[in-house]
Amino acid sequence: MTGICGGYTTFSSFSLQTLNLARDGETALAGANVALSVVLCLAGVWFGHIAASALNQVKGV
């Protein structure tokens, strides 16, 4: 339950910040917020996958 609620509130905060930027006429910042969020999240998952793979090789799994 914590994971679902945590993910939901994080996404809600991201959405609200983006919407507020767009409403305030800051469309470039709203677009940058979306683009950077997606790119940085994917980079984080990729780095996490690499780190987990390296740890699994060390453990011999």
CHARMM internal coordinates of N, CA and C (Angstrom, degrees):
IC EDIT
DIST 1 N 1 CA 1.4446
DIST 1 CA 1 C 1.5275
ANGL 1 N 1 CA 1 C 111.01
DIST 1 C 2 N 1.3301
ANGL 1 CA 1 C 2 N 116.08
DIHE 1 N 1 CA 1 C 2 N -39.31
DIST 2 N 2 CA 1.4672
ANGL 1 C 2 N 2 CA 119.23
DIHE 1 CA 1 C 2 N 2 CA -179.67
DIST 2 CA 2 C 1.5253
ANGL 2 N 2 CA 2 C 111.12
DIHE 1 C 2 N 2 CA 2 C -61.89
DIST 2 C 3 N 1.3324
ANGL 2 CA 2 C 3 N 116.37
DIHE 2 N 2 CA 2 C 3 N -41.58
DIST 3 N 3 CA 1.4663
ANGL 2 C 3 N 3 CA 119.92
DIHE 2 CA 2 C 3 N 3 CA -179.88
DIST 3 CA 3 C 1.5080
ANGL 3 N 3 CA 3 C 112.56
DIHE 2 C 3 N 3 CA 3 C -63.84
DIST 3 C 4 N 1.3284
ANGL 3 CA 3 C 4 N 116.32
DIHE 3 N 3 CA 3 C 4 N -40.82
DIST 4 N 4 CA 1.4635
ANGL 3 C 4 N 4 CA 120.16
DIHE 3 CA 3 C 4 N 4 CA 179.47
DIST 4 CA 4 C 1.5223
ANGL 4 N 4 CA 4 C 110.09
DIHE 3 C 4 N 4 CA 4 C -66.14
DIST 4 C 5 N 1.3263
ANGL 4 CA 4 C 5 N 117.17
DIHE 4 N 4 CA 4 C 5 N -48.00
DIST 5 N 5 CA 1.4711
ANGL 4 C 5 N 5 CA 120.66
DIHE 4 CA 4 C 5 N 5 CA -178.94
DIST 5 CA 5 C 1.5268
ANGL 5 N 5 CA 5 C 111.16
DIHE 4 C 5 N 5 CA 5 C -66.04
DIST 5 C 6 N 1.3201
ANGL 5 CA 5 C 6 N 117.14
DIHE 5 N 5 CA 5 C 6 N -39.88
DIST 6 N 6 CA 1.4630
ANGL 5 C 6 N 6 CA 120.37
DIHE 5 CA 5 C 6 N 6 CA 178.86
DIST 6 CA 6 C 1.5138
ANGL 6 N 6 CA 6 C 112.20
DIHE 5 C 6 N 6 CA 6 C -63.94
DIST 6 C 7 N 1.3163
ANGL 6 CA 6 C 7 N 116.02
DIHE 6 N 6 CA 6 C 7 N -43.41
DIST 7 N 7 CA 1.4648
ANGL 6 C 7 N 7 CA 120.11
DIHE 6 CA 6 C 7 N 7 CA 177.81
DIST 7 CA 7 C 1.5187
ANGL 7 N 7 CA 7 C 111.80
DIHE 6 C 7 N 7 CA 7 C -65.67
DIST 7 C 8 N 1.3289
ANGL 7 CA 7 C 8 N 116.56
DIHE 7 N 7 CA 7 C 8 N -39.89
DIST 8 N 8 CA 1.4545
ANGL 7 C 8 N 8 CA 120.95
DIHE 7 CA 7 C 8 N 8 CA 179.84
DIST 8 CA 8 C 1.5215
ANGL 8 N 8 CA 8 C 111.32
DIHE 7 C 8 N 8 CA 8 C -64.92
DIST 8 C 9 N 1.3250
ANGL 8 CA 8 C 9 N 117.45
DIHE 8 N 8 CA 8 C 9 N -45.07
DIST 9 N 9 CA 1.4623
ANGL 8 C 9 N 9 CA 119.47
DIHE 8 CA 8 C 9 N 9 CA -178.51
DIST 9 CA 9 C 1.5201
ANGL 9 N 9 CA 9 C 111.47
DIHE 8 C 9 N 9 CA 9 C -69.46
DIST 9 C 10 N 1.3286
ANGL 9 CA 9 C 10 N 117.35
DIHE 9 N 9 CA 9 C 10 N -34.45
DIST 10 N 10 CA 1.4659
ANGL 9 C 10 N 10 CA 119.86
DIHE 9 CA 9 C 10 N 10 CA 177.00
DIST 10 CA 10 C 1.5213
ANGL 10 N 10 CA 10 C 110.16
DIHE 9 C 10 N 10 CA 10 C -64.75
DIST 10 C 11 N 1.3338
ANGL 10 CA 10 C 11 N 116.60
DIHE 10 N 10 CA 10 C 11 N -45.83
DIST 11 N 11 CA 1.4632
ANGL 10 C 11 N 11 CA 119.65
DIHE 10 CA 10 C 11 N 11 CA 179.47
DIST 11 CA 11 C 1.5226
ANGL 11 N 11 CA 11 C 110.92
DIHE 10 C 11 N 11 CA 11 C -66.04
DIST 11 C 12 N 1.3284
ANGL 11 CA 11 C 12 N 116.99
DIHE 11 N 11 CA 11 C 12 N -37.00
DIST 12 N 12 CA 1.4660
ANGL 11 C 12 N 12 CA 120.47
DIHE 11 CA 11 C 12 N 12 CA 178.09
DIST 12 CA 12 C 1.5269
ANGL 12 N 12 CA 12 C 110.82
DIHE 11 C 12 N 12 CA 12 C -63.54
DIST 12 C 13 N 1.3248
ANGL 12 CA 12 C 13 N 117.43
DIHE 12 N 12 CA 12 C 13 N -41.29
DIST 13 N 13 CA 1.4699
ANGL 12 C 13 N 13 CA 120.95
DIHE 12 CA 12 C 13 N 13 CA 178.71
DIST 13 CA 13 C 1.5222
ANGL 13 N 13 CA 13 C 110.66
DIHE 12 C 13 N 13 CA 13 C -64.53
DIST 13 C 14 N 1.3223
ANGL 13 CA 13 C 14 N 116.59
DIHE 13 N 13 CA 13 C 14 N -43.85
DIST 14 N 14 CA 1.4677
ANGL 13 C 14 N 14 CA 121.07
DIHE 13 CA 13 C 14 N 14 CA 177.41
DIST 14 CA 14 C 1.5278
ANGL 14 N 14 CA 14 C 110.07
DIHE 13 C 14 N 14 CA 14 C -59.37
DIST 14 C 15 N 1.3270
ANGL 14 CA 14 C 15 N 116.58
DIHE 14 N 14 CA 14 C 15 N -46.32
DIST 15 N 15 CA 1.4647
ANGL 14 C 15 N 15 CA 120.88
DIHE 14 CA 14 C 15 N 15 CA -178.68
DIST 15 CA 15 C 1.5238
ANGL 15 N 15 CA 15 C 111.50
DIHE 14 C 15 N 15 CA 15 C -63.83
DIST 15 C 16 N 1.3252
ANGL 15 CA 15 C 16 N 116.75
DIHE 15 N 15 CA 15 C 16 N -43.05
DIST 16 N 16 CA 1.4649
ANGL 15 C 16 N 16 CA 120.73
DIHE 15 CA 15 C 16 N 16 CA -179.78
DIST 16 CA 16 C 1.5286
ANGL 16 N 16 CA 16 C 111.19
DIHE 15 C 16 N 16 CA 16 C -64.66
DIST 16 C 17 N 1.3197
ANGL 16 CA 16 C 17 N 117.27
DIHE 16 N 16 CA 16 C 17 N -43.31
DIST 17 N 17 CA 1.4670
ANGL 16 C 17 N 17 CA 120.32
DIHE 16 CA 16 C 17 N 17 CA 178.56
DIST 17 CA 17 C 1.5216
ANGL 17 N 17 CA 17 C 110.84
DIHE 16 C 17 N 17 CA 17 C -61.93
DIST 17 C 18 N 1.3261
ANGL 17 CA 17 C 18 N 116.80
DIHE 17 N 17 CA 17 C 18 N -42.67
DIST 18 N 18 CA 1.4604
ANGL 17 C 18 N 18 CA 120.51
DIHE 17 CA 17 C 18 N 18 CA 179.51
DIST 18 CA 18 C 1.5254
ANGL 18 N 18 CA 18 C 110.82
DIHE 17 C 18 N 18 CA 18 C -65.38
DIST 18 C 19 N 1.3351
ANGL 18 CA 18 C 19 N 116.54
DIHE 18 N 18 CA 18 C 19 N -43.90
DIST 19 N 19 CA 1.4600
ANGL 18 C 19 N 19 CA 120.76
DIHE 18 CA 18 C 19 N 19 CA 178.74
DIST 19 CA 19 C 1.5265
ANGL 19 N 19 CA 19 C 111.20
DIHE 18 C 19 N 19 CA 19 C -61.88
DIST 19 C 20 N 1.3235
ANGL 19 CA 19 C 20 N 117.10
DIHE 19 N 19 CA 19 C 20 N -43.27
DIST 20 N 20 CA 1.4681
ANGL 19 C 20 N 20 CA 120.42
DIHE 19 CA 19 C 20 N 20 CA 178.86
DIST 20 CA 20 C 1.5195
ANGL 20 N 20 CA 20 C 111.89
DIHE 19 C 20 N 20 CA 20 C -62.61
DIST 20 C 21 N 1.3213
ANGL 20 CA 20 C 21 N 116.91
DIHE 20 N 20 CA 20 C 21 N -40.45
DIST 21 N 21 CA 1.4620
ANGL 20 C 21 N 21 CA 119.79
DIHE 20 CA 20 C 21 N 21 CA 176.74
DIST 21 CA 21 C 1.5260
ANGL 21 N 21 CA 21 C 110.79
DIHE 20 C 21 N 21 CA 21 C -62.56
DIST 21 C 22 N 1.3180
ANGL 21 CA 21 C 22 N 116.86
DIHE 21 N 21 CA 21 C 22 N -43.80
DIST 22 N 22 CA 1.4656
ANGL 21 C 22 N 22 CA 120.68
DIHE 21 CA 21 C 22 N 22 CA -179.80
DIST 22 CA 22 C 1.5260
ANGL 22 N 22 CA 22 C 110.77
DIHE 21 C 22 N 22 CA 22 C -65.17
DIST 22 C 23 N 1.3265
ANGL 22 CA 22 C 23 N 117.62
DIHE 22 N 22 CA 22 C 23 N -42.42
DIST 23 N 23 CA 1.4679
ANGL 22 C 23 N 23 CA 121.17
DIHE 22 CA 22 C 23 N 23 CA 178.70
DIST 23 CA 23 C 1.5239
ANGL 23 N 23 CA 23 C 112.18
DIHE 22 C 23 N 23 CA 23 C -62.89
DIST 23 C 24 N 1.3302
ANGL 23 CA 23 C 24 N 116.06
DIHE 23 N 23 CA 23 C 24 N -34.41
DIST 24 N 24 CA 1.4563
ANGL 23 C 24 N 24 CA 120.72
DIHE 23 CA 23 C 24 N 24 CA -179.78
DIST 24 CA 24 C 1.5282
ANGL 24 N 24 CA 24 C 112.59
DIHE 23 C 24 N 24 CA 24 C -80.30
DIST 24 C 25 N 1.3217
ANGL 24 CA 24 C 25 N 116.75
DIHE 24 N 24 CA 24 C 25 N 4.96
DIST 25 N 25 CA 1.4582
ANGL 24 C 25 N 25 CA 120.73
DIHE 24 CA 24 C 25 N 25 CA 178.77
DIST 25 CA 25 C 1.5142
ANGL 25 N 25 CA 25 C 113.93
DIHE 24 C 25 N 25 CA 25 C 82.89
DIST 25 C 26 N 1.3010
ANGL 25 CA 25 C 26 N 117.01
DIHE 25 N 25 CA 25 C 26 N 8.26
DIST 26 N 26 CA 1.4716
ANGL 25 C 26 N 26 CA 122.11
DIHE 25 CA 25 C 26 N 26 CA -179.79
DIST 26 CA 26 C 1.5318
ANGL 26 N 26 CA 26 C 109.37
DIHE 25 C 26 N 26 CA 26 C -92.80
DIST 26 C 27 N 1.3484
ANGL 26 CA 26 C 27 N 115.62
DIHE 26 N 26 CA 26 C 27 N 61.27
DIST 27 N 27 CA 1.4594
ANGL 26 C 27 N 27 CA 119.02
DIHE 26 CA 26 C 27 N 27 CA -174.83
DIST 27 CA 27 C 1.5257
ANGL 27 N 27 CA 27 C 112.40
DIHE 26 C 27 N 27 CA 27 C -65.85
DIST 27 C 28 N 1.3191
ANGL 27 CA 27 C 28 N 117.18
DIHE 27 N 27 CA 27 C 28 N -33.57
DIST 28 N 28 CA 1.4676
ANGL 27 C 28 N 28 CA 119.66
DIHE 27 CA 27 C 28 N 28 CA 178.43
DIST 28 CA 28 C 1.5269
ANGL 28 N 28 CA 28 C 110.18
DIHE 27 C 28 N 28 CA 28 C -66.06
DIST 28 C 29 N 1.3208
ANGL 28 CA 28 C 29 N 116.65
DIHE 28 N 28 CA 28 C 29 N -42.01
DIST 29 N 29 CA 1.4709
ANGL 28 C 29 N 29 CA 119.64
DIHE 28 CA 28 C 29 N 29 CA 178.06
DIST 29 CA 29 C 1.5253
ANGL 29 N 29 CA 29 C 111.42
DIHE 28 C 29 N 29 CA 29 C -68.32
DIST 29 C 30 N 1.3218
ANGL 29 CA 29 C 30 N 116.95
DIHE 29 N 29 CA 29 C 30 N -36.47
DIST 30 N 30 CA 1.4659
ANGL 29 C 30 N 30 CA 120.23
DIHE 29 CA 29 C 30 N 30 CA 177.70
DIST 30 CA 30 C 1.5285
ANGL 30 N 30 CA 30 C 109.63
DIHE 29 C 30 N 30 CA 30 C -63.82
DIST 30 C 31 N 1.3196
ANGL 30 CA 30 C 31 N 116.88
DIHE 30 N 30 CA 30 C 31 N -44.00
DIST 31 N 31 CA 1.4625
ANGL 30 C 31 N 31 CA 120.75
DIHE 30 CA 30 C 31 N 31 CA 177.76
DIST 31 CA 31 C 1.5129
ANGL 31 N 31 CA 31 C 112.18
DIHE 30 C 31 N 31 CA 31 C -64.87
DIST 31 C 32 N 1.3218
ANGL 31 CA 31 C 32 N 116.31
DIHE 31 N 31 CA 31 C 32 N -40.15
DIST 32 N 32 CA 1.4612
ANGL 31 C 32 N 32 CA 120.52
DIHE 31 CA 31 C 32 N 32 CA 178.11
DIST 32 CA 32 C 1.5270
ANGL 32 N 32 CA 32 C 110.38
DIHE 31 C 32 N 32 CA 32 C -65.56
DIST 32 C 33 N 1.3360
ANGL 32 CA 32 C 33 N 117.00
DIHE 32 N 32 CA 32 C 33 N -37.63
DIST 33 N 33 CA 1.4633
ANGL 32 C 33 N 33 CA 121.11
DIHE 32 CA 32 C 33 N 33 CA 177.87
DIST 33 CA 33 C 1.5249
ANGL 33 N 33 CA 33 C 110.23
DIHE 32 C 33 N 33 CA 33 C -61.10
DIST 33 C 34 N 1.3247
ANGL 33 CA 33 C 34 N 116.83
DIHE 33 N 33 CA 33 C 34 N -44.58
DIST 34 N 34 CA 1.4619
ANGL 33 C 34 N 34 CA 120.91
DIHE 33 CA 33 C 34 N 34 CA 179.51
DIST 34 CA 34 C 1.5272
ANGL 34 N 34 CA 34 C 110.21
DIHE 33 C 34 N 34 CA 34 C -65.99
DIST 34 C 35 N 1.3298
ANGL 34 CA 34 C 35 N 116.55
DIHE 34 N 34 CA 34 C 35 N -50.17
DIST 35 N 35 CA 1.4615
ANGL 34 C 35 N 35 CA 120.39
DIHE 34 CA 34 C 35 N 35 CA -176.47
DIST 35 CA 35 C 1.5257
ANGL 35 N 35 CA 35 C 112.11
DIHE 34 C 35 N 35 CA 35 C -62.62
DIST 35 C 36 N 1.3240
ANGL 35 CA 35 C 36 N 116.35
DIHE 35 N 35 CA 35 C 36 N -47.22
DIST 36 N 36 CA 1.4643
ANGL 35 C 36 N 36 CA 119.06
DIHE 35 CA 35 C 36 N 36 CA -179.14
DIST 36 CA 36 C 1.5190
ANGL 36 N 36 CA 36 C 112.25
DIHE 35 C 36 N 36 CA 36 C -66.94
DIST 36 C 37 N 1.3210
ANGL 36 CA 36 C 37 N 116.95
DIHE 36 N 36 CA 36 C 37 N -36.21
DIST 37 N 37 CA 1.4619
ANGL 36 C 37 N 37 CA 119.72
DIHE 36 CA 36 C 37 N 37 CA 178.23
DIST 37 CA 37 C 1.5250
ANGL 37 N 37 CA 37 C 111.04
DIHE 36 C 37 N 37 CA 37 C -62.69
DIST 37 C 38 N 1.3184
ANGL 37 CA 37 C 38 N 116.23
DIHE 37 N 37 CA 37 C 38 N -45.77
DIST 38 N 38 CA 1.4666
ANGL 37 C 38 N 38 CA 119.86
DIHE 37 CA 37 C 38 N 38 CA 179.85
DIST 38 CA 38 C 1.5202
ANGL 38 N 38 CA 38 C 110.75
DIHE 37 C 38 N 38 CA 38 C -65.61
DIST 38 C 39 N 1.3204
ANGL 38 CA 38 C 39 N 117.33
DIHE 38 N 38 CA 38 C 39 N -47.27
DIST 39 N 39 CA 1.4640
ANGL 38 C 39 N 39 CA 120.89
DIHE 38 CA 38 C 39 N 39 CA -177.89
DIST 39 CA 39 C 1.5287
ANGL 39 N 39 CA 39 C 111.07
DIHE 38 C 39 N 39 CA 39 C -63.64
DIST 39 C 40 N 1.3242
ANGL 39 CA 39 C 40 N 117.27
DIHE 39 N 39 CA 39 C 40 N -45.90
DIST 40 N 40 CA 1.4674
ANGL 39 C 40 N 40 CA 119.93
DIHE 39 CA 39 C 40 N 40 CA -178.72
DIST 40 CA 40 C 1.5244
ANGL 40 N 40 CA 40 C 112.22
DIHE 39 C 40 N 40 CA 40 C -67.81
DIST 40 C 41 N 1.3363
ANGL 40 CA 40 C 41 N 117.09
DIHE 40 N 40 CA 40 C 41 N -35.99
DIST 41 N 41 CA 1.4734
ANGL 40 C 41 N 41 CA 119.33
DIHE 40 CA 40 C 41 N 41 CA 177.08
DIST 41 CA 41 C 1.5230
ANGL 41 N 41 CA 41 C 110.59
DIHE 40 C 41 N 41 CA 41 C -66.08
DIST 41 C 42 N 1.3152
ANGL 41 CA 41 C 42 N 117.32
DIHE 41 N 41 CA 41 C 42 N -43.57
DIST 42 N 42 CA 1.4659
ANGL 41 C 42 N 42 CA 120.10
DIHE 41 CA 41 C 42 N 42 CA 178.10
DIST 42 CA 42 C 1.5221
ANGL 42 N 42 CA 42 C 111.28
DIHE 41 C 42 N 42 CA 42 C -64.85
DIST 42 C 43 N 1.3176
ANGL 42 CA 42 C 43 N 117.27
DIHE 42 N 42 CA 42 C 43 N -38.63
DIST 43 N 43 CA 1.4659
ANGL 42 C 43 N 43 CA 120.75
DIHE 42 CA 42 C 43 N 43 CA 177.36
DIST 43 CA 43 C 1.5251
ANGL 43 N 43 CA 43 C 110.34
DIHE 42 C 43 N 43 CA 43 C -64.23
DIST 43 C 44 N 1.3210
ANGL 43 CA 43 C 44 N 117.09
DIHE 43 N 43 CA 43 C 44 N -40.40
DIST 44 N 44 CA 1.4554
ANGL 43 C 44 N 44 CA 120.63
DIHE 43 CA 43 C 44 N 44 CA 178.34
DIST 44 CA 44 C 1.5231
ANGL 44 N 44 CA 44 C 111.89
DIHE 43 C 44 N 44 CA 44 C -63.12
DIST 44 C 45 N 1.3221
ANGL 44 CA 44 C 45 N 116.88
DIHE 44 N 44 CA 44 C 45 N -42.11
DIST 45 N 45 CA 1.4647
ANGL 44 C 45 N 45 CA 120.40
DIHE 44 CA 44 C 45 N 45 CA 177.98
DIST 45 CA 45 C 1.5226
ANGL 45 N 45 CA 45 C 110.18
DIHE 44 C 45 N 45 CA 45 C -65.22
DIST 45 C 46 N 1.3196
ANGL 45 CA 45 C 46 N 116.56
DIHE 45 N 45 CA 45 C 46 N -41.35
DIST 46 N 46 CA 1.4650
ANGL 45 C 46 N 46 CA 120.82
DIHE 45 CA 45 C 46 N 46 CA -179.79
DIST 46 CA 46 C 1.5339
ANGL 46 N 46 CA 46 C 110.51
DIHE 45 C 46 N 46 CA 46 C -63.58
DIST 46 C 47 N 1.3177
ANGL 46 CA 46 C 47 N 117.22
DIHE 46 N 46 CA 46 C 47 N -46.33
DIST 47 N 47 CA 1.4694
ANGL 46 C 47 N 47 CA 120.36
DIHE 46 CA 46 C 47 N 47 CA 178.61
DIST 47 CA 47 C 1.5295
ANGL 47 N 47 CA 47 C 111.02
DIHE 46 C 47 N 47 CA 47 C -64.77
DIST 47 C 48 N 1.3105
ANGL 47 CA 47 C 48 N 116.97
DIHE 47 N 47 CA 47 C 48 N -38.23
DIST 48 N 48 CA 1.4531
ANGL 47 C 48 N 48 CA 120.43
DIHE 47 CA 47 C 48 N 48 CA 176.87
DIST 48 CA 48 C 1.5199
ANGL 48 N 48 CA 48 C 111.90
DIHE 47 C 48 N 48 CA 48 C -63.43
DIST 48 C 49 N 1.3139
ANGL 48 CA 48 C 49 N 116.35
DIHE 48 N 48 CA 48 C 49 N -40.25
DIST 49 N 49 CA 1.4712
ANGL 48 C 49 N 49 CA 120.87
DIHE 48 CA 48 C 49 N 49 CA 177.64
DIST 49 CA 49 C 1.5250
ANGL 49 N 49 CA 49 C 110.75
DIHE 48 C 49 N 49 CA 49 C -63.75
DIST 49 C 50 N 1.3189
ANGL 49 CA 49 C 50 N 116.71
DIHE 49 N 49 CA 49 C 50 N -43.16
DIST 50 N 50 CA 1.4700
ANGL 49 C 50 N 50 CA 120.96
DIHE 49 CA 49 C 50 N 50 CA 178.60
DIST 50 CA 50 C 1.5270
ANGL 50 N 50 CA 50 C 110.24
DIHE 49 C 50 N 50 CA 50 C -63.25
DIST 50 C 51 N 1.3258
ANGL 50 CA 50 C 51 N 116.86
DIHE 50 N 50 CA 50 C 51 N -44.30
DIST 51 N 51 CA 1.4672
ANGL 50 C 51 N 51 CA 120.38
DIHE 50 CA 50 C 51 N 51 CA 179.82
DIST 51 CA 51 C 1.5246
ANGL 51 N 51 CA 51 C 111.11
DIHE 50 C 51 N 51 CA 51 C -64.33
DIST 51 C 52 N 1.3207
ANGL 51 CA 51 C 52 N 117.85
DIHE 51 N 51 CA 51 C 52 N -42.40
DIST 52 N 52 CA 1.4620
ANGL 51 C 52 N 52 CA 120.97
DIHE 51 CA 51 C 52 N 52 CA 179.11
DIST 52 CA 52 C 1.5217
ANGL 52 N 52 CA 52 C 110.89
DIHE 51 C 52 N 52 CA 52 C -65.19
DIST 52 C 53 N 1.3258
ANGL 52 CA 52 C 53 N 117.18
DIHE 52 N 52 CA 52 C 53 N -39.96
DIST 53 N 53 CA 1.4686
ANGL 52 C 53 N 53 CA 120.59
DIHE 52 CA 52 C 53 N 53 CA 177.79
DIST 53 CA 53 C 1.5228
ANGL 53 N 53 CA 53 C 110.87
DIHE 52 C 53 N 53 CA 53 C -63.52
DIST 53 C 54 N 1.3150
ANGL 53 CA 53 C 54 N 116.46
DIHE 53 N 53 CA 53 C 54 N -41.07
DIST 54 N 54 CA 1.4687
ANGL 53 C 54 N 54 CA 120.38
DIHE 53 CA 53 C 54 N 54 CA 178.80
DIST 54 CA 54 C 1.5252
ANGL 54 N 54 CA 54 C 111.00
DIHE 53 C 54 N 54 CA 54 C -65.41
DIST 54 C 55 N 1.3204
ANGL 54 CA 54 C 55 N 117.45
DIHE 54 N 54 CA 54 C 55 N -42.23
DIST 55 N 55 CA 1.4623
ANGL 54 C 55 N 55 CA 120.77
DIHE 54 CA 54 C 55 N 55 CA 178.06
DIST 55 CA 55 C 1.5270
ANGL 55 N 55 CA 55 C 111.62
DIHE 54 C 55 N 55 CA 55 C -65.13
DIST 55 C 56 N 1.3228
ANGL 55 CA 55 C 56 N 116.60
DIHE 55 N 55 CA 55 C 56 N -38.40
DIST 56 N 56 CA 1.4632
ANGL 55 C 56 N 56 CA 119.63
DIHE 55 CA 55 C 56 N 56 CA 178.13
DIST 56 CA 56 C 1.5231
ANGL 56 N 56 CA 56 C 111.84
DIHE 55 C 56 N 56 CA 56 C -65.75
DIST 56 C 57 N 1.3305
ANGL 56 CA 56 C 57 N 117.63
DIHE 56 N 56 CA 56 C 57 N -34.44
DIST 57 N 57 CA 1.4560
ANGL 56 C 57 N 57 CA 120.71
DIHE 56 CA 56 C 57 N 57 CA 177.94
DIST 57 CA 57 C 1.5284
ANGL 57 N 57 CA 57 C 110.88
DIHE 56 C 57 N 57 CA 57 C -69.63
DIST 57 C 58 N 1.3320
ANGL 57 CA 57 C 58 N 116.71
DIHE 57 N 57 CA 57 C 58 N -36.63
DIST 58 N 58 CA 1.4541
ANGL 57 C 58 N 58 CA 121.11
DIHE 57 CA 57 C 58 N 58 CA 178.35
DIST 58 CA 58 C 1.5230
ANGL 58 N 58 CA 58 C 110.36
DIHE 57 C 58 N 58 CA 58 C -65.53
DIST 58 C 59 N 1.3376
ANGL 58 CA 58 C 59 N 116.05
DIHE 58 N 58 CA 58 C 59 N -40.89
DIST 59 N 59 CA 1.4592
ANGL 58 C 59 N 59 CA 121.17
DIHE 58 CA 58 C 59 N 59 CA -179.93
DIST 59 CA 59 C 1.5249
ANGL 59 N 59 CA 59 C 111.81
DIHE 58 C 59 N 59 CA 59 C -74.49
DIST 59 C 60 N 1.3256
ANGL 59 CA 59 C 60 N 117.37
DIHE 59 N 59 CA 59 C 60 N -16.52
DIST 60 N 60 CA 1.4577
ANGL 59 C 60 N 60 CA 121.11
DIHE 59 CA 59 C 60 N 60 CA -178.88
DIST 60 CA 60 C 1.5053
ANGL 60 N 60 CA 60 C 113.76
DIHE 59 C 60 N 60 CA 60 C 82.25
DIST 60 C 61 N 1.3117
ANGL 60 CA 60 C 61 N 116.19
DIHE 60 N 60 CA 60 C 61 N 26.16
DIST 61 N 61 CA 1.4590
ANGL 60 C 61 N 61 CA 120.29
DIHE 60 CA 60 C 61 N 61 CA -179.76
DIST 61 CA 61 C 1.4994
ANGL 61 N 61 CA 61 C 109.78
DIHE 60 C 61 N 61 CA 61 C -87.91
END
COOR INIT
IC SEED 1 N 1 CA 1 C
IC BUILD
